[in-house]
Every structure is written in structure tokens, then in C-alpha cells.
Amino acid sequence: MVEECEVVDCEEEVFKSVSSSYAPLIQQLGLKVERRGKRIKLCKKHYKEIRKVKRKIKRTMF
Ligand SMILES: [Zn+2]
């Protein structure tokens, strides 16, 4: 059985999981996640988008 990305309405295969501290970033992208556990499982596309946002936030903070 293939695990699916936890972003609501996304049915892509899971690529990587991130910690739940990423949840606010995901919300900033206008996405909703089904929270099932401590970690959020994401497909390749959503994972990349979230990493991009994370980098941007780091830049503006320092
Ligand atoms: Zn996805």
C-alpha cells in the first residue's frame, strides 16, 4: 500500500516526512494537512514548496 501525502486533496506518494513544527509553514502556503501523528508526510512537490518557504523565513529573520 502506498502512503499518500497528508495535504488535503493531494494524492501523491509520500516523499519525506517533516516535524509538526512545519504545520504553520504549510498553513502559510494556504494548504491544509490531515494531522495523523507527530510527523507530517509530504509528497515531493509539497516538500519542496515547504523547504522554499522555510529558507525564505530564515533569510528575513537574520
Ligand atoms: Zn502533496
N, CA, C, O and the ligand as a Tripos MOL2 file, in Angstrom:
@<TRIPOS>MOLECULE
protein
  249   247    63     0     0
PROTEIN
NO_CHARGES

@<TRIPOS>ATOM
      1 N           0.8310   -1.2070    0.0000 N.3       1 MET1
      2 CA          0.0000    0.0000    0.0000 C.3       1 MET1
      3 C           0.8680    1.2610    0.0000 C.2       1 MET1
      4 O           1.8140    1.3770    0.7790 O.2       1 MET1
      5 N           0.5370    2.1800   -0.8690 N.am      2 VAL2
      6 CA          1.3130    3.4120   -0.9780 C.3       2 VAL2
      7 C           0.7330    4.4650   -0.0330 C.2       2 VAL2
      8 O          -0.4770    4.6890    0.0050 O.2       2 VAL2
      9 N           1.6090    5.0930    0.7140 N.am      3 GLU3
     10 CA          1.1580    6.1530    1.6080 C.3       3 GLU3
     11 C           0.9790    7.4400    0.8110 C.2       3 GLU3
     12 O           1.7520    7.7470   -0.0960 O.2       3 GLU3
     13 N          -0.0580    8.1790    1.1750 N.am      4 GLU4
     14 CA         -0.3370    9.4190    0.4520 C.3       4 GLU4
     15 C           0.0740   10.6390    1.2580 C.2       4 GLU4
     16 O           0.0640   10.6380    2.4890 O.2       4 GLU4
     17 N           0.4340   11.6780    0.5190 N.am      5 CYS5
     18 CA          0.7450   12.9860    1.0890 C.3       5 CYS5
     19 C          -0.4020   13.4210    2.0130 C.2       5 CYS5
     20 O          -1.5730   13.1950    1.7060 O.2       5 CYS5
     21 N          -0.0600   14.0390    3.1340 N.am      6 GLU6
     22 CA         -1.0990   14.4030    4.1010 C.3       6 GLU6
     23 C          -1.7500   15.7590    3.8380 C.2       6 GLU6
     24 O          -2.6130   16.1970    4.6000 O.2       6 GLU6
     25 N          -1.3390   16.4140    2.7670 N.am      7 VAL7
     26 CA         -2.0120   17.6510    2.3940 C.3       7 VAL7
     27 C          -3.3910   17.2730    1.8470 C.2       7 VAL7
     28 O          -3.5250   16.3870    1.0030 O.2       7 VAL7
     29 N          -4.4020   17.9680    2.3510 N.am      8 VAL8
     30 CA         -5.7650   17.6600    1.9340 C.3       8 VAL8
     31 C          -5.9030   17.8290    0.4210 C.2       8 VAL8
     32 O          -5.4270   18.8140   -0.1440 O.2       8 VAL8
     33 N          -6.5370   16.8930   -0.2120 N.am      9 ASP9
     34 CA         -6.7670   16.8610   -1.6620 C.3       9 ASP9
     35 C          -5.5430   16.5170   -2.4910 C.2       9 ASP9
     36 O          -5.5950   16.5850   -3.7190 O.2       9 ASP9
     37 N          -4.4500   16.1510   -1.8520 N.am     10 CYS10
     38 CA         -3.2710   15.7160   -2.5930 C.3      10 CYS10
     39 C          -3.1570   14.2000   -2.4630 C.2      10 CYS10
     40 O          -3.2200   13.6420   -1.3670 O.2      10 CYS10
     41 N          -2.9890   13.5640   -3.5950 N.am     11 GLU11
     42 CA         -2.9340   12.1010   -3.5650 C.3      11 GLU11
     43 C          -1.5990   11.5530   -4.0350 C.2      11 GLU11
     44 O          -1.4870   10.3830   -4.4010 O.2      11 GLU11
     45 N          -0.5960   12.4080   -4.0210 N.am     12 GLU12
     46 CA          0.7440   11.9840   -4.4370 C.3      12 GLU12
     47 C           1.3660   11.0610   -3.3910 C.2      12 GLU12
     48 O           0.9880   11.0680   -2.2190 O.2      12 GLU12
     49 N           2.3100   10.2870   -3.8440 N.am     13 GLU13
     50 CA          3.0170    9.3740   -2.9620 C.3      13 GLU13
     51 C           3.9090   10.1450   -1.9910 C.2      13 GLU13
     52 O           4.4590   11.1870   -2.3470 O.2      13 GLU13
     53 N           4.0540    9.6410   -0.7760 N.am     14 VAL14
     54 CA          4.8810   10.3050    0.2300 C.3      14 VAL14
     55 C           6.3550   10.2860   -0.1850 C.2      14 VAL14
     56 O           6.8830    9.2550   -0.6020 O.2      14 VAL14
     57 N           6.9910   11.4230   -0.0640 N.am     15 PHE15
     58 CA          8.4060   11.5570   -0.4030 C.3      15 PHE15
     59 C           9.2340   11.6620    0.8730 C.2      15 PHE15
     60 O          10.2260   10.9490    1.0270 O.2      15 PHE15
     61 N           8.8390   12.5350    1.7810 N.am     16 LYS16
     62 CA          9.5390   12.7070    3.0450 C.3      16 LYS16
     63 C           8.5620   13.1680    4.1040 C.2      16 LYS16
     64 O           7.4980   13.7060    3.7970 O.2      16 LYS16
     65 N           8.9420   12.9480    5.3730 N.am     17 SER17
     66 CA          8.1000   13.4900    6.4300 C.3      17 SER17
     67 C           8.8500   14.6050    7.1420 C.2      17 SER17
     68 O          10.0760   14.5900    7.2500 O.2      17 SER17
     69 N           8.0830   15.5640    7.6190 N.am     18 VAL18
     70 CA          8.6660   16.6900    8.3430 C.3      18 VAL18
     71 C           8.0520   16.7510    9.7370 C.2      18 VAL18
     72 O           6.9940   16.1700    9.9780 O.2      18 VAL18
     73 N           8.7140   17.4520   10.6530 N.am     19 SER19
     74 CA          8.1670   17.5240   12.0060 C.3      19 SER19
     75 C           6.9310   18.4170   12.0180 C.2      19 SER19
     76 O           6.7170   19.2150   11.1060 O.2      19 SER19
     77 N           6.1350   18.2720   13.0490 N.am     20 SER20
     78 CA          4.8810   19.0260   13.1120 C.3      20 SER20
     79 C           5.1230   20.5260   13.2810 C.2      20 SER20
     80 O           4.1840   21.3170   13.1790 O.2      20 SER20
     81 N           6.3780   20.9290   13.5380 N.am     21 SER21
     82 CA          6.6790   22.3600   13.6290 C.3      21 SER21
     83 C           6.5530   23.0270   12.2540 C.2      21 SER21
     84 O           6.5570   24.2540   12.1490 O.2      21 SER21
     85 N           6.4440   22.2300   11.2330 N.am     22 TYR22
     86 CA          6.2630   22.7590    9.8780 C.3      22 TYR22
     87 C           4.8060   23.1330    9.6030 C.2      22 TYR22
     88 O           4.5070   23.7750    8.5960 O.2      22 TYR22
     89 N           3.9190   22.7400   10.4780 N.am     23 ALA23
     90 CA          2.4930   22.9700   10.2380 C.3      23 ALA23
     91 C           2.1470   24.4380    9.9360 C.2      23 ALA23
     92 O           1.3760   24.6990    9.0120 O.2      23 ALA23
     93 N           2.7010   25.4080   10.6970 N.am     24 PRO24
     94 CA          2.3830   26.8130   10.3770 C.3      24 PRO24
     95 C           2.8630   27.2270    8.9830 C.2      24 PRO24
     96 O           2.2150   28.0280    8.3100 O.2      24 PRO24
     97 N           4.0000   26.6770    8.5590 N.am     25 LEU25
     98 CA          4.5130   26.9810    7.2180 C.3      25 LEU25
     99 C           3.5650   26.4510    6.1610 C.2      25 LEU25
    100 O           3.3010   27.1120    5.1570 O.2      25 LEU25
    101 N           3.0610   25.2630    6.3950 N.am     26 ILE26
    102 CA          2.1370   24.6560    5.4510 C.3      26 ILE26
    103 C           0.8740   25.5030    5.3590 C.2      26 ILE26
    104 O           0.3060   25.6860    4.2820 O.2      26 ILE26
    105 N           0.4480   26.0140    6.5060 N.am     27 GLN27
    106 CA         -0.7400   26.8630    6.5120 C.3      27 GLN27
    107 C          -0.4930   28.1740    5.7730 C.2      27 GLN27
    108 O          -1.3860   28.7100    5.1170 O.2      27 GLN27
    109 N           0.7280   28.6770    5.8910 N.am     28 GLN28
    110 CA          1.0760   29.9080    5.1750 C.3      28 GLN28
    111 C           0.9590   29.7400    3.6720 C.2      28 GLN28
    112 O           0.6650   30.6900    2.9470 O.2      28 GLN28
    113 N           1.1910   28.5320    3.2180 N.am     29 LEU29
    114 CA          1.0640   28.2430    1.7880 C.3      29 LEU29
    115 C          -0.4010   28.0740    1.3830 C.2      29 LEU29
    116 O          -0.7090   27.8610    0.2110 O.2      29 LEU29
    117 N          -1.2830   28.1710    2.3500 N.am     30 GLY30
    118 CA         -2.7020   28.0130    2.0640 C.3      30 GLY30
    119 C          -3.1200   26.5660    1.9440 C.2      30 GLY30
    120 O          -4.1490   26.2550    1.3440 O.2      30 GLY30
    121 N          -2.3210   25.6790    2.5140 N.am     31 LEU31
    122 CA         -2.6190   24.2520    2.4350 C.3      31 LEU31
    123 C          -3.1260   23.7420    3.7740 C.2      31 LEU31
    124 O          -2.8010   24.2850    4.8300 O.2      31 LEU31
    125 N          -3.9200   22.7010    3.7070 N.am     32 LYS32
    126 CA         -4.3980   22.0690    4.9330 C.3      32 LYS32
    127 C          -3.8220   20.6730    5.0120 C.2      32 LYS32
    128 O          -3.7110   19.9760    4.0040 O.2      32 LYS32
    129 N          -3.4570   20.2690    6.2170 N.am     33 VAL33
    130 CA         -2.9570   18.9030    6.3690 C.3      33 VAL33
    131 C          -3.8580   18.1080    7.2870 C.2      33 VAL33
    132 O          -4.4470   18.6350    8.2310 O.2      33 VAL33
    133 N          -3.9490   16.8380    6.9850 N.am     34 GLU34
    134 CA         -4.6380   15.9310    7.8820 C.3      34 GLU34
    135 C          -3.6160   15.5300    8.9250 C.2      34 GLU34
    136 O          -2.6370   14.8550    8.6050 O.2      34 GLU34
    137 N          -3.8260   15.9280   10.1500 N.am     35 ARG35
    138 CA         -2.8520   15.6230   11.1900 C.3      35 ARG35
    139 C          -3.1280   14.2310   11.7410 C.2      35 ARG35
    140 O          -4.1500   13.9810   12.3810 O.2      35 ARG35
    141 N          -2.1900   13.3380   11.4730 N.am     36 ARG36
    142 CA         -2.3690   11.9670   11.9580 C.3      36 ARG36
    143 C          -1.3790   11.6140   13.0390 C.2      36 ARG36
    144 O          -1.6640   10.7750   13.8940 O.2      36 ARG36
    145 N          -0.2160   12.2430   13.0160 N.am     37 GLY37
    146 CA          0.7880   11.9020   14.0060 C.3      37 GLY37
    147 C           1.6930   13.0720   14.2800 C.2      37 GLY37
    148 O           1.3600   14.2180   13.9770 O.2      37 GLY37
    149 N           2.8440   12.7780   14.8580 N.am     38 LYS38
    150 CA          3.7830   13.8330   15.1910 C.3      38 LYS38
    151 C           4.4630   14.3880   13.9500 C.2      38 LYS38
    152 O           4.8520   15.5550   13.9060 O.2      38 LYS38
    153 N           4.6000   13.5340   12.9430 N.am     39 ARG39
    154 CA          5.2580   13.9730   11.7260 C.3      39 ARG39
    155 C           4.2440   14.1160   10.5990 C.2      39 ARG39
    156 O           3.2350   13.4130   10.5470 O.2      39 ARG39
    157 N           4.5410   15.0380    9.7080 N.am     40 ILE40
    158 CA          3.6530   15.2830    8.5770 C.3      40 ILE40
    159 C           4.3080   14.6920    7.3410 C.2      40 ILE40
    160 O           5.4390   15.0390    6.9980 O.2      40 ILE40
    161 N           3.6030   13.8140    6.6870 N.am     41 LYS41
    162 CA          4.1580   13.1660    5.4980 C.3      41 LYS41
    163 C           3.7670   13.9600    4.2570 C.2      41 LYS41
    164 O           2.6050   14.3140    4.0540 O.2      41 LYS41
    165 N           4.7730   14.2250    3.4390 N.am     42 LEU42
    166 CA          4.5440   15.0730    2.2750 C.3      42 LEU42
    167 C           5.0670   14.4450    0.9910 C.2      42 LEU42
    168 O           6.0260   13.6730    1.0070 O.2      42 LEU42
    169 N           4.4310   14.7860   -0.1080 N.am     43 CYS43
    170 CA          4.9230   14.3540   -1.4190 C.3      43 CYS43
    171 C           6.0930   15.2540   -1.8130 C.2      43 CYS43
    172 O           6.3760   16.2510   -1.1490 O.2      43 CYS43
    173 N           6.7560   14.8910   -2.8880 N.am     44 LYS44
    174 CA          7.9350   15.6300   -3.3430 C.3      44 LYS44
    175 C           7.6110   17.1020   -3.6030 C.2      44 LYS44
    176 O           8.3500   17.9950   -3.1900 O.2      44 LYS44
    177 N           6.5210   17.3340   -4.2780 N.am     45 LYS45
    178 CA          6.1470   18.6960   -4.6540 C.3      45 LYS45
    179 C           5.9130   19.5760   -3.4110 C.2      45 LYS45
    180 O           6.4550   20.6760   -3.3080 O.2      45 LYS45
    181 N           5.1100   19.0770   -2.4840 N.am     46 HIS46
    182 CA          4.7980   19.8640   -1.2960 C.3      46 HIS46
    183 C           6.0070   20.0120   -0.3950 C.2      46 HIS46
    184 O           6.1920   21.0540    0.2330 O.2      46 HIS46
    185 N           6.8310   18.9770   -0.3270 N.am     47 TYR47
    186 CA          8.0390   19.0440    0.4780 C.3      47 TYR47
    187 C           8.9420   20.1650   -0.0270 C.2      47 TYR47
    188 O           9.4600   20.9580    0.7590 O.2      47 TYR47
    189 N           9.1250   20.2240   -1.3370 N.am     48 LYS48
    190 CA          9.9750   21.2650   -1.9290 C.3      48 LYS48
    191 C           9.4120   22.6540   -1.6600 C.2      48 LYS48
    192 O          10.1570   23.5750   -1.3260 O.2      48 LYS48
    193 N           8.1080   22.8050   -1.8040 N.am     49 GLU49
    194 CA          7.4760   24.1050   -1.5720 C.3      49 GLU49
    195 C           7.7100   24.5680   -0.1450 C.2      49 GLU49
    196 O           7.9870   25.7410    0.1060 O.2      49 GLU49
    197 N           7.5970   23.6450    0.7710 N.am     50 ILE50
    198 CA          7.7420   23.9860    2.1760 C.3      50 ILE50
    199 C           9.1950   24.3300    2.5250 C.2      50 ILE50
    200 O           9.4510   25.2380    3.3150 O.2      50 ILE50
    201 N          10.1250   23.6120    1.9390 N.am     51 ARG51
    202 CA         11.5420   23.9350    2.1460 C.3      51 ARG51
    203 C          11.8600   25.3300    1.6460 C.2      51 ARG51
    204 O          12.6450   26.0580    2.2530 O.2      51 ARG51
    205 N          11.2450   25.6940    0.5340 N.am     52 LYS52
    206 CA         11.4580   27.0150   -0.0540 C.3      52 LYS52
    207 C          10.9880   28.1020    0.9160 C.2      52 LYS52
    208 O          11.6910   29.0840    1.1540 O.2      52 LYS52
    209 N           9.8050   27.9110    1.4630 N.am     53 VAL53
    210 CA          9.2460   28.8780    2.4000 C.3      53 VAL53
    211 C          10.1210   28.9590    3.6450 C.2      53 VAL53
    212 O          10.3670   30.0420    4.1750 O.2      53 VAL53
    213 N          10.5780   27.8220    4.0960 N.am     54 LYS54
    214 CA         11.4100   27.7640    5.2980 C.3      54 LYS54
    215 C          12.6960   28.5810    5.0860 C.2      54 LYS54
    216 O          13.1120   29.3410    5.9600 O.2      54 LYS54
    217 N          13.3020   28.4120    3.9340 N.am     55 ARG55
    218 CA         14.5300   29.1640    3.6250 C.3      55 ARG55
    219 C          14.2600   30.6490    3.6140 C.2      55 ARG55
    220 O          15.0500   31.4320    4.1410 O.2      55 ARG55
    221 N          13.1490   31.0450    3.0190 N.am     56 LYS56
    222 CA         12.7940   32.4470    2.9030 C.3      56 LYS56
    223 C          12.6350   33.0590    4.2980 C.2      56 LYS56
    224 O          13.1020   34.1690    4.5500 O.2      56 LYS56
    225 N          11.9860   32.3430    5.1830 N.am     57 ILE57
    226 CA         11.7440   32.8160    6.5310 C.3      57 ILE57
    227 C          13.0730   33.0010    7.2660 C.2      57 ILE57
    228 O          13.2620   33.9920    7.9720 O.2      57 ILE57
    229 N          13.9730   32.0690    7.1030 N.am     58 LYS58
    230 CA         15.2930   32.1600    7.7360 C.3      58 LYS58
    231 C          16.0040   33.4360    7.3020 C.2      58 LYS58
    232 O          16.6020   34.1360    8.1190 O.2      58 LYS58
    233 N          15.9330   33.7270    6.0090 N.am     59 ARG59
    234 CA         16.5920   34.9170    5.4800 C.3      59 ARG59
    235 C          16.0380   36.1910    6.0970 C.2      59 ARG59
    236 O          16.8060   37.0960    6.4210 O.2      59 ARG59
    237 N          14.7620   36.2800    6.2610 N.am     60 THR60
    238 CA         14.1720   37.5040    6.7770 C.3      60 THR60
    239 C          14.3680   37.6430    8.2830 C.2      60 THR60
    240 O          14.2500   38.7370    8.8350 O.2      60 THR60
    241 N          14.6680   36.5280    8.9390 N.am     61 MET61
    242 CA         14.8380   36.5770   10.3870 C.3      61 MET61
    243 C          16.2190   37.0520   10.8170 C.2      61 MET61
    244 O          16.3870   37.6230   11.8940 O.2      61 MET61
    245 N          17.2110   36.8060    9.9520 N.am     62 PHE62
    246 CA         18.5760   37.1510   10.3620 C.3      62 PHE62
    247 C          19.1390   38.3240    9.5540 C.2      62 PHE62
    248 O          20.2770   38.7370    9.7770 O.2      62 PHE62
    249 ZN          1.2750   16.6730   -1.6830 Zn       63 ZN63
@<TRIPOS>BOND
     1     1     2 1
     2     2     3 1
     3     3     4 2
     4     3     5 am
     5     5     6 1
     6     6     7 1
     7     7     8 2
     8     7     9 am
     9     9    10 1
    10    10    11 1
    11    11    12 2
    12    11    13 am
    13    13    14 1
    14    14    15 1
    15    15    16 2
    16    15    17 am
    17    17    18 1
    18    18    19 1
    19    19    20 2
    20    19    21 am
    21    21    22 1
    22    22    23 1
    23    23    24 2
    24    23    25 am
    25    25    26 1
    26    26    27 1
    27    27    28 2
    28    27    29 am
    29    29    30 1
    30    30    31 1
    31    31    32 2
    32    31    33 am
    33    33    34 1
    34    34    35 1
    35    35    36 2
    36    35    37 am
    37    37    38 1
    38    38    39 1
    39    39    40 2
    40    39    41 am
    41    41    42 1
    42    42    43 1
    43    43    44 2
    44    43    45 am
    45    45    46 1
    46    46    47 1
    47    47    48 2
    48    47    49 am
    49    49    50 1
    50    50    51 1
    51    51    52 2
    52    51    53 am
    53    53    54 1
    54    54    55 1
    55    55    56 2
    56    55    57 am
    57    57    58 1
    58    58    59 1
    59    59    60 2
    60    59    61 am
    61    61    62 1
    62    62    63 1
    63    63    64 2
    64    63    65 am
    65    65    66 1
    66    66    67 1
    67    67    68 2
    68    67    69 am
    69    69    70 1
    70    70    71 1
    71    71    72 2
    72    71    73 am
    73    73    74 1
    74    74    75 1
    75    75    76 2
    76    75    77 am
    77    77    78 1
    78    78    79 1
    79    79    80 2
    80    79    81 am
    81    81    82 1
    82    82    83 1
    83    83    84 2
    84    83    85 am
    85    85    86 1
    86    86    87 1
    87    87    88 2
    88    87    89 am
    89    89    90 1
    90    90    91 1
    91    91    92 2
    92    91    93 am
    93    93    94 1
    94    94    95 1
    95    95    96 2
    96    95    97 am
    97    97    98 1
    98    98    99 1
    99    99   100 2
   100    99   101 am
   101   101   102 1
   102   102   103 1
   103   103   104 2
   104   103   105 am
   105   105   106 1
   106   106   107 1
   107   107   108 2
   108   107   109 am
   109   109   110 1
   110   110   111 1
   111   111   112 2
   112   111   113 am
   113   113   114 1
   114   114   115 1
   115   115   116 2
   116   115   117 am
   117   117   118 1
   118   118   119 1
   119   119   120 2
   120   119   121 am
   121   121   122 1
   122   122   123 1
   123   123   124 2
   124   123   125 am
   125   125   126 1
   126   126   127 1
   127   127   128 2
   128   127   129 am
   129   129   130 1
   130   130   131 1
   131   131   132 2
   132   131   133 am
   133   133   134 1
   134   134   135 1
   135   135   136 2
   136   135   137 am
   137   137   138 1
   138   138   139 1
   139   139   140 2
   140   139   141 am
   141   141   142 1
   142   142   143 1
   143   143   144 2
   144   143   145 am
   145   145   146 1
   146   146   147 1
   147   147   148 2
   148   147   149 am
   149   149   150 1
   150   150   151 1
   151   151   152 2
   152   151   153 am
   153   153   154 1
   154   154   155 1
   155   155   156 2
   156   155   157 am
   157   157   158 1
   158   158   159 1
   159   159   160 2
   160   159   161 am
   161   161   162 1
   162   162   163 1
   163   163   164 2
   164   163   165 am
   165   165   166 1
   166   166   167 1
   167   167   168 2
   168   167   169 am
   169   169   170 1
   170   170   171 1
   171   171   172 2
   172   171   173 am
   173   173   174 1
   174   174   175 1
   175   175   176 2
   176   175   177 am
   177   177   178 1
   178   178   179 1
   179   179   180 2
   180   179   181 am
   181   181   182 1
   182   182   183 1
   183   183   184 2
   184   183   185 am
   185   185   186 1
   186   186   187 1
   187   187   188 2
   188   187   189 am
   189   189   190 1
   190   190   191 1
   191   191   192 2
   192   191   193 am
   193   193   194 1
   194   194   195 1
   195   195   196 2
   196   195   197 am
   197   197   198 1
   198   198   199 1
   199   199   200 2
   200   199   201 am
   201   201   202 1
   202   202   203 1
   203   203   204 2
   204   203   205 am
   205   205   206 1
   206   206   207 1
   207   207   208 2
   208   207   209 am
   209   209   210 1
   210   210   211 1
   211   211   212 2
   212   211   213 am
   213   213   214 1
   214   214   215 1
   215   215   216 2
   216   215   217 am
   217   217   218 1
   218   218   219 1
   219   219   220 2
   220   219   221 am
   221   221   222 1
   222   222   223 1
   223   223   224 2
   224   223   225 am
   225   225   226 1
   226   226   227 1
   227   227   228 2
   228   227   229 am
   229   229   230 1
   230   230   231 1
   231   231   232 2
   232   231   233 am
   233   233   234 1
   234   234   235 1
   235   235   236 2
   236   235   237 am
   237   237   238 1
   238   238   239 1
   239   239   240 2
   240   239   241 am
   241   241   242 1
   242   242   243 1
   243   243   244 2
   244   243   245 am
   245   245   246 1
   246   246   247 1
   247   247   248 2
@<TRIPOS>SUBSTRUCTURE
     1 MET1         2 RESIDUE 1 A MET
     2 VAL2         6 RESIDUE 1 A VAL
     3 GLU3        10 RESIDUE 1 A GLU
     4 GLU4        14 RESIDUE 1 A GLU
     5 CYS5        18 RESIDUE 1 A CYS
     6 GLU6        22 RESIDUE 1 A GLU
     7 VAL7        26 RESIDUE 1 A VAL
     8 VAL8        30 RESIDUE 1 A VAL
     9 ASP9        34 RESIDUE 1 A ASP
    10 CYS10       38 RESIDUE 1 A CYS
    11 GLU11       42 RESIDUE 1 A GLU
    12 GLU12       46 RESIDUE 1 A GLU
    13 GLU13       50 RESIDUE 1 A GLU
    14 VAL14       54 RESIDUE 1 A VAL
    15 PHE15       58 RESIDUE 1 A PHE
    16 LYS16       62 RESIDUE 1 A LYS
    17 SER17       66 RESIDUE 1 A SER
    18 VAL18       70 RESIDUE 1 A VAL
    19 SER19       74 RESIDUE 1 A SER
    20 SER20       78 RESIDUE 1 A SER
    21 SER21       82 RESIDUE 1 A SER
    22 TYR22       86 RESIDUE 1 A TYR
    23 ALA23       90 RESIDUE 1 A ALA
    24 PRO24       94 RESIDUE 1 A PRO
    25 LEU25       98 RESIDUE 1 A LEU
    26 ILE26      102 RESIDUE 1 A ILE
    27 GLN27      106 RESIDUE 1 A GLN
    28 GLN28      110 RESIDUE 1 A GLN
    29 LEU29      114 RESIDUE 1 A LEU
    30 GLY30      118 RESIDUE 1 A GLY
    31 LEU31      122 RESIDUE 1 A LEU
    32 LYS32      126 RESIDUE 1 A LYS
    33 VAL33      130 RESIDUE 1 A VAL
    34 GLU34      134 RESIDUE 1 A GLU
    35 ARG35      138 RESIDUE 1 A ARG
    36 ARG36      142 RESIDUE 1 A ARG
    37 GLY37      146 RESIDUE 1 A GLY
    38 LYS38      150 RESIDUE 1 A LYS
    39 ARG39      154 RESIDUE 1 A ARG
    40 ILE40      158 RESIDUE 1 A ILE
    41 LYS41      162 RESIDUE 1 A LYS
    42 LEU42      166 RESIDUE 1 A LEU
    43 CYS43      170 RESIDUE 1 A CYS
    44 LYS44      174 RESIDUE 1 A LYS
    45 LYS45      178 RESIDUE 1 A LYS
    46 HIS46      182 RESIDUE 1 A HIS
    47 TYR47      186 RESIDUE 1 A TYR
    48 LYS48      190 RESIDUE 1 A LYS
    49 GLU49      194 RESIDUE 1 A GLU
    50 ILE50      198 RESIDUE 1 A ILE
    51 ARG51      202 RESIDUE 1 A ARG
    52 LYS52      206 RESIDUE 1 A LYS
    53 VAL53      210 RESIDUE 1 A VAL
    54 LYS54      214 RESIDUE 1 A LYS
    55 ARG55      218 RESIDUE 1 A ARG
    56 LYS56      222 RESIDUE 1 A LYS
    57 ILE57      226 RESIDUE 1 A ILE
    58 LYS58      230 RESIDUE 1 A LYS
    59 ARG59      234 RESIDUE 1 A ARG
    60 THR60      238 RESIDUE 1 A THR
    61 MET61      242 RESIDUE 1 A MET
    62 PHE62      246 RESIDUE 1 A PHE
    63 ZN63       249 GROUP 0 **** ****
